[in-house]
Amino acid sequence: MEEKLIQRLEAAVARLEAVSAAPGVSSAGGDDASVAATDPAILAFDDLMAQYVARVSSAAEKIGGRVLDVTNVLREAFGVQKELLIQIKQTQKPDLAGLGEFLKPLNEVIMKANALTEGKRSDFFNHLKAAADSLAALAWIAFTGKDCGMSMPIAHVEESWQMAEFYNNKVLVTYRNKDPDHVEWAKALKELYLPGLREYVKAFYPLGPVWSPTGKVATSAVSKAPAKSAPAPPPPPPASLFSSDSPQASSSRPKQGMAAVFQEINSGKPVTSGLRKVTDDMKTKNRNDRTGVVGASEKGGRTGSPSFSKAGPPKLELQMGRKWAVENQIGKKNLVIDDCDARQSVYVFGCKDSLLQIQGKVNNITVDKCTKMGVVFSDVVAACEIVNCSGVEVQCQGSAPTISVDNTAGCQLYLSKDSLGTSITTAKSSEINVLVPGAEPDGDWGEHALPQQYIHEYKDGQFVTTPVSHSGG
């Protein structure tokens, strides 16, 4: 152990000149270089990048193209976080507005990753979304205390990865028998966060960043040029991932601290996956001014019409304290419910080309009349029901006693190891595939097609029914 530390220290000393000349280092570059060379937390972050980020980059270089582009941005984002951690060691804790400006460099890099997922969808869309969405985990650095509206840093990293994992699993399934480089990239991306970043935060920052009580005053952290002196405050930066990714933003308490700050200093379109949280404002009847939120009085939107544009206004709200209604959401890849309990149910109706994440245990989940809809949930007490749908994907990350699929064409079910005992019932449905994890942690997912055709033979006075075999099942 001592020998390894000595080797790291020697390597860090050899990088002193490069560190002092690197972008983002303040004019007091010697202080930054000293921290980078001697602080155990910074040295460990170097190890994290050398072991995990380098592995993702190595796989991306074999693939090239857009995958390499987004991986380079990911590597840049981790580099910026390292610079921020160095600055925190020498900086007094800023006020709330100053904290937003301090974190701006990280937000700008994440904007670059998110921009790669926009426009015409490429063949590597799932790679791009997995990498871009995963960067929400870096927002753990914004944690300022239990009342800031965020989960604890370790929990934040775990929760942020869950959304990215939906797309990462698609990469694994698509390329498992086609190209080992893509499989390696997806596995390396997951391990970068679990266990990589999670264990790093657990070891050094379980309660969040530790600011210097006697350091310099934060103004425009790690910016390349000193901030101009002016009486007016700086213009607001682009919308930050930190406001939209706060895992506890849908709790029953009003927004305070960090969440309130970023709401005030940010404007414009969300720049990352922008997990759309369910706040108290979205649960009331009096706020009809937010996109995708309608008061409970407008219940009449549900119709049997196949036209989503005429089905009614979009909803994402808790009704009567017992039922979450997610209705008529179109093209929303960032729907999240995280303020739920085992007495509540979730009803998803009339949604198209969207993705919903349910964090926490609920009683029942129903997905009705949805097209190209993805649902990721942790645990259900009773059942998850999929009815009258087309092209849906459902991932269970915990346990579910029963999953039923009725009158549905095209359904992909992802089961966790805890849900392998799930009872799956199908009726009047086609193209049902169930994917289960491999026996080993790094093993490939196994795909099983559930039969939709049967053979009935009359034998010994009764009909004997057997399913038609599926190749590769």
C-alpha positions in Angstrom: 0.0 0.0 0.0 2.8 2.4 0.9 4.7 1.5 -2.2 1.7 2.3 -4.4 1.2 5.7 -2.7 4.9 6.5 -3.2 4.5 5.6 -6.9 1.5 7.9 -7.2 3.3 10.7 -5.5 6.3 10.4 -7.8 4.1 10.4 -10.8 2.2 13.4 -9.5 5.5 15.4 -8.9 6.5 14.6 -12.5 3.3 16.3 -13.7 3.7 19.5 -11.7 4.7 21.6 -14.6 1.9 20.3 -16.8 -0.6 20.8 -14.0 0.5 24.4 -13.4 0.1 25.1 -17.1 -3.2 23.3 -17.6 -6.4 25.3 -18.4 -8.5 26.0 -15.4 -5.5 26.6 -13.1 -5.7 29.9 -11.3 -2.9 32.5 -11.3 -1.7 30.9 -8.1 -0.9 27.8 -10.1 1.7 26.6 -7.6 -1.1 26.1 -5.0 -3.2 24.1 -7.4 -0.2 22.0 -8.4 0.7 21.3 -4.8 -2.9 20.2 -4.1 -2.9 18.0 -7.1 0.4 16.4 -6.2 -0.2 15.8 -2.5 -3.8 15.6 -1.6 -5.0 12.0 -1.2 -8.5 12.7 -2.6 -7.1 14.3 -5.8 -4.6 11.5 -6.2 -7.4 9.0 -5.9 -9.4 10.9 -8.5 -6.4 10.6 -10.8 -6.5 6.8 -10.2 -10.2 6.8 -11.0 -9.6 8.5 -14.3 -6.5 6.3 -15.1 -8.4 3.1 -14.3 -12.0 3.7 -15.3 -12.2 6.6 -17.6 -9.2 5.3 -19.6 -11.0 2.0 -20.1 -14.1 3.7 -21.6 -11.8 5.8 -23.8 -9.8 2.7 -24.9 -13.0 1.0 -26.0 -14.3 4.1 -27.7 -11.1 4.5 -29.7 -11.8 1.1 -31.3 -15.3 2.1 -32.2 -14.5 5.6 -33.3 -17.1 8.1 -34.8 -19.8 9.6 -32.6 -19.0 7.1 -29.7 -15.5 8.4 -29.5 -16.8 12.0 -29.7 -19.1 11.6 -26.7 -16.5 9.7 -24.8 -14.0 12.5 -25.2 -16.5 14.9 -23.8 -17.1 12.5 -20.9 -13.4 12.4 -20.2 -13.3 16.2 -20.4 -16.2 16.4 -17.8 -14.3 14.3 -15.4 -11.2 16.5 -15.9 -13.2 19.6 -15.1 -14.6 17.9 -11.9 -11.0 17.3 -10.8 -10.2 20.9 -11.3 -13.2 21.9 -9.3 -12.2 19.6 -6.5 -8.8 21.2 -6.4 -10.3 24.7 -6.3 -12.7 23.6 -3.5 -9.6 22.7 -1.4 -8.5 26.4 -1.6 -11.8 28.2 -1.7 -14.3 29.4 0.9 -17.8 28.0 0.6 -19.6 30.5 -1.7 -23.1 31.9 -1.3 -25.8 30.2 -3.3 -25.5 32.4 -6.3 -21.7 32.1 -6.3 -22.0 28.3 -6.1 -24.0 28.3 -9.4 -21.2 30.3 -11.1 -18.5 28.1 -9.5 -20.1 25.0 -11.1 -20.7 26.6 -14.5 -17.6 25.1 -16.2 -18.9 21.6 -15.5 -22.3 22.4 -16.7 -20.9 23.8 -20.0 -19.1 20.5 -20.7 -22.2 18.5 -20.0 -24.0 20.8 -22.5 -21.6 19.5 -25.1 -22.5 15.9 -24.4 -26.2 16.6 -24.5 -25.9 18.4 -27.8 -24.5 15.2 -29.4 -27.8 13.5 -28.6 -29.9 16.1 -30.5 -30.8 16.3 -34.1 -31.2 13.3 -36.4 -31.0 10.1 -34.5 -27.9 8.1 -35.4 -27.1 4.4 -35.2 -25.3 5.2 -31.9 -28.1 7.1 -30.2 -28.1 4.7 -27.3 -24.4 5.2 -26.7 -24.8 8.9 -26.8 -27.7 9.0 -24.4 -26.0 6.6 -22.0 -22.9 8.7 -21.8 -24.6 12.1 -21.7 -27.2 11.0 -19.1 -24.5 9.4 -17.0 -22.8 12.7 -16.5 -25.7 13.8 -14.2 -23.9 11.7 -11.5 -21.2 14.4 -11.4 -23.7 16.8 -9.8 -22.9 15.2 -6.5 -20.4 18.0 -6.1 -23.3 20.4 -5.7 -24.5 18.8 -2.5 -24.4 21.4 0.3 -26.3 19.7 3.1 -29.4 17.6 3.9 -31.7 20.6 3.2 -30.4 21.4 -0.2 -32.9 19.3 -2.1 -30.5 16.6 -3.3 -29.9 13.1 -2.2 -26.6 12.4 -0.3 -23.7 12.2 -2.7 -23.4 8.4 -2.8 -27.1 8.0 -3.4 -27.1 10.7 -6.0 -24.4 8.8 -8.0 -26.4 5.6 -7.8 -29.7 7.2 -8.8 -28.2 9.2 -11.6 -26.8 6.0 -13.2 -30.2 4.3 -13.2 -31.5 6.6 -16.0 -28.3 6.1 -18.1 -28.5 2.4 -17.5 -31.7 2.1 -19.5 -29.8 3.1 -22.7 -26.6 1.3 -21.7 -28.5 -2.0 -21.5 -29.8 -1.4 -25.0 -26.2 -1.2 -26.2 -25.4 -4.4 -24.4 -28.3 -6.2 -25.9 -27.9 -4.9 -29.4 -24.2 -5.7 -29.7 -23.7 -8.7 -27.5 -23.4 -11.1 -30.4 -22.2 -8.6 -33.0 -19.3 -6.5 -31.7 -17.3 -7.1 -28.5 -15.9 -3.5 -28.6 -19.4 -2.0 -28.1 -20.1 -4.5 -25.3 -16.8 -3.6 -23.6 -17.6 0.1 -23.9 -21.0 -0.3 -22.2 -19.5 -2.4 -19.4 -16.7 0.0 -18.9 -19.2 2.9 -18.7 -21.2 1.3 -16.0 -18.1 0.4 -14.0 -16.9 4.0 -14.2 -19.9 4.9 -12.0 -20.6 1.6 -10.2 -18.3 0.9 -8.5 -15.8 3.6 -9.7 -17.3 7.1 -8.9 -19.6 5.7 -6.1 -16.7 4.2 -4.2 -14.6 7.3 -4.7 -17.3 9.5 -3.3 -18.0 7.1 -0.5 -14.3 7.1 0.5 -13.6 10.9 0.3 -16.8 12.9 0.1 -19.7 11.0 1.7 -21.1 14.2 3.2 -20.3 16.4 0.2 -17.4 18.6 -0.7 -15.3 20.2 2.1 -14.6 23.8 1.4 -11.6 25.7 2.9 -12.6 27.9 5.9 -9.6 30.3 5.2 -9.3 30.1 1.4 -10.0 32.6 -1.3 -13.4 33.9 -2.1 -15.1 32.1 -5.0 -16.1 34.4 -7.9 -15.8 32.6 -11.2 -14.2 29.3 -10.3 -11.7 27.7 -12.7 -12.5 30.3 -15.4 -9.7 31.1 -17.8 -10.0 34.9 -17.4 -10.6 36.9 -14.3 -14.2 38.1 -13.8 -14.8 41.7 -14.9 -15.7 44.1 -12.1 -19.2 45.5 -12.7 -22.0 46.5 -10.4 -24.5 44.4 -12.3 -24.5 40.6 -11.7 -23.2 38.3 -14.4 -25.7 37.1 -17.0 -27.4 33.8 -16.1 -25.6 30.7 -17.4 -27.5 28.2 -19.5 -29.9 25.9 -17.6 -27.9 23.7 -15.3 -28.2 20.0 -14.8 -27.9 20.5 -11.1 -31.3 22.1 -10.7 -33.1 19.5 -12.8 -31.2 16.5 -11.5 -31.9 17.0 -7.8 -33.2 13.5 -6.8 -35.3 14.9 -4.0 -36.9 17.7 -5.9 -40.3 15.9 -5.8 -40.4 15.6 -2.1 -43.2 17.1 -0.1 -41.1 20.0 1.2 -40.8 23.2 -0.8 -37.6 23.8 -2.8 -34.8 25.4 -0.8 -31.1 26.0 -0.9 -29.3 24.7 -4.0 -32.5 23.9 -6.0 -33.8 27.4 -5.4 -30.5 29.0 -6.5 -30.3 27.2 -9.8 -33.9 28.0 -10.6 -33.1 31.7 -10.2 -29.8 31.7 -12.1 -30.7 29.4 -14.9 -32.9 29.9 -18.0 -33.6 28.3 -21.3 -33.7 24.7 -22.4 -32.4 22.0 -20.0 -28.9 21.0 -21.2 -28.6 17.4 -20.1 -31.0 14.6 -19.7 -32.7 17.2 -17.4 -34.6 14.7 -15.2 -38.0 16.4 -15.0 -38.9 16.2 -11.3 -42.3 16.3 -9.7 -42.4 19.2 -7.3 -45.1 20.4 -5.0 -46.1 23.0 -7.5 -46.9 20.3 -10.0 -49.2 18.6 -7.5 -51.5 21.6 -7.0 -54.5 22.9 -9.0 -53.3 26.4 -9.1 -50.2 26.1 -11.4 -51.1 25.7 -15.0 -48.2 27.7 -16.3 -45.6 24.9 -16.6 -45.2 22.8 -19.6 -46.6 19.3 -19.2 -48.5 20.1 -16.0 -52.2 20.5 -15.7 -54.5 20.9 -12.7 -56.5 18.0 -11.4 -59.7 19.7 -12.6 -58.8 18.9 -16.2 -59.3 15.2 -15.8 -61.5 15.0 -19.0 -58.5 14.8 -21.3 -58.5 11.0 -21.5 -60.2 9.6 -24.6 -60.1 6.5 -26.6 -58.9 8.3 -29.7 -55.7 6.9 -31.2 -54.5 10.4 -32.0 -52.2 11.5 -29.2 -52.4 15.2 -30.2 -56.1 15.1 -29.5 -56.0 12.9 -26.4 -55.8 15.7 -24.0 -53.2 17.8 -22.2 -50.1 16.2 -20.7 -50.1 15.3 -17.0 -47.7 14.2 -14.4 -49.3 14.6 -11.0 -50.3 12.9 -7.8 -54.1 12.7 -7.6 -55.9 12.3 -4.2 -52.6 11.3 -2.6 -52.9 7.8 -4.0 -52.5 7.7 -7.7 -49.8 9.1 -10.0 -51.2 10.0 -13.3 -48.7 10.2 -16.2 -50.8 11.0 -19.3 -50.3 12.2 -22.9 -46.6 12.8 -22.6 -44.9 12.9 -26.1 -41.2 12.9 -26.7 -40.3 13.3 -23.0 -37.2 11.3 -22.2 -36.8 12.6 -18.7 -39.9 11.9 -16.7 -39.2 11.0 -13.1 -41.4 10.1 -10.1 -39.3 9.8 -6.9 -41.7 10.9 -4.1 -43.8 7.7 -3.9 -44.6 5.0 -1.4 -45.9 1.5 -1.4 -49.6 2.6 -1.0 -49.6 4.5 -4.3 -50.2 3.3 -7.8 -48.9 4.7 -11.1 -51.1 4.9 -14.2 -49.3 5.7 -17.5 -51.7 6.5 -20.3 -51.5 7.7 -23.9 -47.7 8.4 -23.9 -45.5 8.2 -26.9 -41.8 8.1 -27.5 -41.1 8.9 -23.8 -39.2 7.5 -20.8 -40.5 7.3 -17.2 -38.4 6.4 -14.2 -40.1 5.4 -11.0 -37.7 5.6 -8.0 -39.0 3.8 -4.9 -41.6 1.1 -4.2 -45.2 1.5 -5.4 -48.2 -0.7 -5.1 -49.1 -1.1 -8.8 -48.0 0.1 -12.2 -50.3 0.2 -15.3 -49.1 1.2 -18.8 -52.1 1.7 -21.0 -52.3 2.7 -24.7 -48.7 3.8 -25.0 -46.4 3.6 -28.0 -42.6 3.4 -27.9 -42.7 4.0 -24.2 -40.0 3.1 -21.7 -40.6 2.5 -18.0 -37.9 1.9 -15.4 -39.1 1.0 -11.9 -37.6 -0.3 -8.7 -40.2 -2.4 -6.9 -43.9 -3.1 -7.0 -46.0 -4.7 -4.3 -48.7 -6.2 -6.5 -48.2 -6.1 -10.3 -46.9 -4.3 -13.4 -49.5 -4.3 -16.1 -49.0 -3.5 -19.8 -52.2 -3.1 -21.8 -53.0 -2.0 -25.4 -49.5 -0.9 -26.1 -47.0 -1.0 -29.0 -43.3 -1.2 -28.9 -42.8 -0.7 -25.1 -39.8 -1.5 -22.9 -40.1 -2.1 -19.2 -37.1 -2.6 -16.8 -37.5 -3.9 -13.3 -34.5 -3.1 -11.2 -35.9 -4.6 -8.0 -38.7 -7.1 -7.6 -42.2 -7.6 -9.0 -44.5 -10.5 -8.1 -46.4 -10.3 -11.4 -46.0 -8.7 -14.8 -48.9 -9.0 -17.2 -48.9 -8.2 -20.9 -52.3 -7.9 -22.6 -53.2 -6.9 -26.2 -49.7 -5.6 -26.8 -47.5 -5.8 -30.0 -43.8 -5.6 -29.2 -42.7 -5.6 -25.5 -39.2 -5.9 -24.1 -38.9 -6.8 -20.5 -35.7 -6.4 -18.5 -35.5 -8.3 -15.3 -33.0 -7.9 -12.4 -31.6 -10.8 -10.4 -34.2 -10.0 -7.7 -37.1 -10.3 -10.1 -36.2 -13.6 -11.8 -39.0 -15.3 -9.8 -41.6 -12.9 -11.4 -44.7 -14.5 -12.8 -45.3 -13.3 -16.4 -48.7 -13.5 -17.9 -49.4 -12.8 -21.6 -52.6 -12.6 -23.6 -53.3 -11.5 -27.1 -49.8 -10.2 -27.4 -46.9 -10.7 -29.9 -43.2 -10.1 -30.0 -42.6 -10.5 -26.2 -38.9 -10.7 -25.3 -37.6 -11.1 -21.8 -34.0 -10.3 -21.0 -32.3 -11.6 -17.9 -28.8 -10.9 -16.5 -26.0 -13.4 -16.9 -24.8 -15.6 -14.1 -21.6 -13.6 -13.8 -21.5 -9.9 -13.0 -20.0 -9.2 -16.4 -21.9 -11.8 -18.2 -24.0 -11.1 -21.2 -27.8 -10.7 -20.9 -29.8 -13.7 -22.0 -32.8 -13.0 -24.3 -35.8 -15.2 -24.3 -38.8 -14.9 -26.6 -42.1 -15.8 -25.1 -44.3 -18.0 -27.3 -47.2 -16.4 -29.1 -48.3 -19.4 -31.1 -49.5 -22.8 -29.9 -50.1 -26.2 -31.3 -53.3 -28.0 -30.2 -53.4 -31.8 -30.6 -56.2 -34.2 -29.7 -54.7 -37.1 -27.7 -56.4 -39.6 -25.4 -59.7 -37.9 -25.4 -58.4 -34.3 -24.7 -56.5 -31.5 -26.4 -52.8 -31.1 -25.5 -51.5 -27.6 -26.1 -47.8 -26.9 -26.6 -46.1 -23.7 -27.5 -44.3 -23.3 -30.9 -40.6 -23.2 -30.3 -38.7 -20.0 -30.9 -35.2 -20.1 -32.3 -32.7 -18.6 -30.0 -35.2 -18.7 -27.1 
